[in-house]
Amino acid sequence: MSSMELENKVIDILKTIYDPEIPVDIFELGLIYEVKIGKEGHVDIEMTLTSPNCPVAESLPKEVEDKVAGAEEFTSCKVNIVFDPPWDKDMMSEEAQLELGFL
């Protein structure tokens, strides 16, 4: 698989993970800042949360790691949570903003 195909595979997985308080997946919400795939199939993901006090601050990164690492194309996954830049609704895809009534 090409690096673009592998990245798309990660994105497809991320689109199956939802913020429990918002009916939109974490990718469309704009919570994913960066995806890096290493040569050995290790994936590093830089993401944020909708707020530092997010109730799923512990479980959401673990869910991302488990789901990505569980795909046969990847060996492992590490999520790095960052709050710079802080998330705001302008980071959502147009589709997500439309779905949540922001457009």
KEKE-3310 file (N, C-alpha, C; in steps of 0.2 Angstrom, whole numbers, plus 5000, padded with zeros to 4 digits):
npx = (5004:5002:5009:4999:4988:4988:4987:4974:4967:4969:4962:4949:4947:4947:4936:4926:4925:4918:4915:4907:4898:4894:4887:4896:4910:4927:4936:4930:4926:4937:4947:4958:4975:4987:4993:5005:5014:5025:5039:5039:5025:5020:5010:5008:4998:4993:4982:4968:4956:4939:4938:4949:4944:4937:4925:4929:4943:4952:4948:4945:4958:4964:4954:4956:4970:4969:4960:4966:4979:4973:4970:4975:4985:4994:5006:5006:5000:5001:4994:4996:4990:4986:4984:4987:4986:4971:4956:4942:4925:4927:4936:4930:4924:4915:4904:4902:4899:4887:4879:4878:4871:4878:4880)
npy = (4994:5011:5026:5036:5028:5021:5031:5035:5024:5025:5036:5032:5023:5032:5039:5031:5033:5041:5057:5056:5066:5073:5071:5067:5061:5060:5064:5072:5082:5089:5085:5078:5082:5078:5064:5052:5039:5026:5017:5004:5001:5008:5020:5037:5048:5064:5073:5083:5087:5091:5099:5103:5097:5086:5073:5060:5060:5051:5038:5040:5043:5030:5022:5026:5022:5008:5004:5008:5002:4989:4986:4977:4982:4990:4990:4996:5010:5026:5039:5056:5069:5085:5103:5114:5121:5127:5118:5123:5127:5130:5122:5111:5100:5106:5098:5093:5105:5108:5098:5099:5111:5123:5130)
npz = (5000:4996:5004:5005:5003:5015:5025:5022:5026:5040:5042:5038:5049:5060:5057:5062:5075:5088:5096:5112:5116:5105:5090:5079:5070:5076:5067:5057:5066:5068:5077:5075:5072:5066:5057:5057:5048:5051:5045:5049:5051:5062:5069:5073:5080:5082:5092:5098:5111:5113:5124:5138:5149:5145:5146:5141:5141:5145:5140:5126:5118:5120:5114:5100:5098:5100:5090:5078:5079:5079:5066:5051:5044:5052:5065:5078:5088:5093:5103:5104:5114:5112:5116:5109:5094:5103:5101:5091:5085:5072:5067:5063:5049:5035:5033:5045:5053:5046:5049:5063:5064:5063:5051)
capx = (5000:5006:5008:4993:4982:4989:4984:4967:4965:4969:4957:4943:4946:4946:4929:4922:4926:4914:4914:4901:4893:4893:4885:4900:4916:4932:4940:4926:4926:4944:4951:4965:4979:4992:4994:5012:5015:5032:5040:5037:5018:5018:5006:5008:4993:4992:4975:4966:4949:4935:4940:4954:4940:4933:4924:4933:4950:4956:4946:4945:4964:4965:4950:4960:4976:4967:4956:4971:4983:4970:4970:4981:4991:4998:5008:5005:4998:5002:4991:4998:4985:4989:4979:4989:4981:4965:4950:4936:4921:4929:4940:4925:4923:4909:4899:4900:4896:4881:4875:4877:4868:4883:4880)
capy = (5000:5018:5030:5039:5023:5019:5037:5035:5019:5027:5041:5028:5021:5038:5041:5026:5035:5047:5060:5054:5071:5076:5065:5068:5057:5064:5067:5077:5087:5092:5084:5075:5087:5075:5057:5050:5032:5024:5012:4997:5001:5011:5026:5042:5053:5070:5075:5087:5086:5097:5103:5099:5093:5082:5067:5055:5062:5045:5033:5042:5041:5023:5019:5027:5018:5001:5003:5009:4996:4983:4985:4972:4986:4993:4986:4999:5017:5031:5046:5062:5074:5092:5108:5120:5126:5124:5116:5127:5124:5132:5116:5105:5100:5109:5093:5092:5111:5108:5093:5102:5118:5129:5134)
capz = (5000:4996:5011:5004:5005:5022:5028:5021:5030:5046:5042:5038:5055:5064:5056:5065:5082:5089:5103:5115:5117:5098:5085:5073:5071:5078:5061:5054:5071:5067:5083:5072:5069:5062:5056:5054:5048:5051:5040:5052:5052:5068:5068:5078:5079:5086:5092:5103:5113:5112:5130:5142:5154:5141:5150:5138:5140:5146:5135:5118:5115:5120:5108:5094:5098:5099:5084:5073:5080:5077:5058:5050:5040:5056:5071:5084:5087:5099:5102:5108:5115:5113:5117:5106:5095:5106:5097:5091:5080:5065:5064:5060:5042:5033:5033:5053:5055:5043:5053:5070:5063:5063:5045)
cpx = (5004:5005:5001:4987:4982:4986:4977:4964:4964:4963:4950:4942:4944:4939:4924:4921:4922:4915:4908:4896:4891:4892:4889:4907:4922:4936:4936:4925:4932:4948:4958:4969:4985:4992:5001:5012:5022:5033:5038:5029:5016:5015:5006:5003:4993:4985:4974:4959:4945:4936:4945:4950:4935:4932:4928:4940:4955:4954:4946:4952:4966:4961:4954:4966:4974:4964:4962:4976:4980:4969:4976:4987:4996:5000:5007:5003:4999:4999:4994:4993:4988:4983:4982:4990:4975:4960:4945:4932:4923:4934:4936:4925:4916:4903:4897:4897:4889:4876:4873:4873:4872:4883:4873)
cpy = (5006:5021:5034:5034:5021:5025:5037:5030:5021:5032:5038:5025:5026:5040:5036:5028:5041:5050:5059:5060:5075:5071:5066:5064:5062:5067:5073:5083:5091:5091:5081:5081:5084:5067:5055:5042:5030:5018:5005:4997:5004:5018:5031:5047:5058:5073:5079:5084:5092:5102:5099:5095:5088:5075:5060:5056:5056:5039:5034:5040:5034:5020:5020:5023:5011:5000:5003:5003:4989:4981:4981:4976:4989:4989:4989:5007:5020:5037:5051:5067:5080:5097:5114:5118:5123:5123:5121:5125:5125:5126:5111:5106:5104:5105:5093:5099:5111:5104:5095:5109:5124:5133:5136)
cpz = (5000:5003:5011:5006:5012:5027:5028:5025:5037:5047:5042:5045:5060:5063:5059:5073:5083:5096:5106:5116:5110:5093:5078:5075:5073:5072:5058:5060:5071:5073:5081:5069:5065:5062:5053:5054:5047:5046:5043:5053:5059:5066:5074:5076:5084:5086:5098:5106:5113:5118:5134:5147:5151:5145:5147:5137:5141:5141:5128:5115:5115:5115:5102:5093:5097:5093:5078:5073:5078:5070:5056:5046:5045:5062:5077:5083:5094:5098:5107:5108:5116:5113:5114:5098:5099:5100:5097:5085:5073:5062:5061:5052:5041:5034:5041:5055:5052:5048:5060:5070:5064:5057:5043)
residu = (MET:SER:SER:MET:GLU:LEU:GLU:ASN:LYS:VAL:ILE:ASP:ILE:LEU:LYS:THR:ILE:TYR:ASP:PRO:GLU:ILE:PRO:VAL:ASP:ILE:PHE:GLU:LEU:GLY:LEU:ILE:TYR:GLU:VAL:LYS:ILE:GLY:LYS:GLU:GLY:HIS:VAL:ASP:ILE:GLU:MET:THR:LEU:THR:SER:PRO:ASN:CYS:PRO:VAL:ALA:GLU:SER:LEU:PRO:LYS:GLU:VAL:GLU:ASP:LYS:VAL:ALA:GLY:ALA:GLU:GLU:PHE:THR:SER:CYS:LYS:VAL:ASN:ILE:VAL:PHE:ASP:PRO:PRO:TRP:ASP:LYS:ASP:MET:MET:SER:GLU:GLU:ALA:GLN:LEU:GLU:LEU:GLY:PHE:LEU)
# end
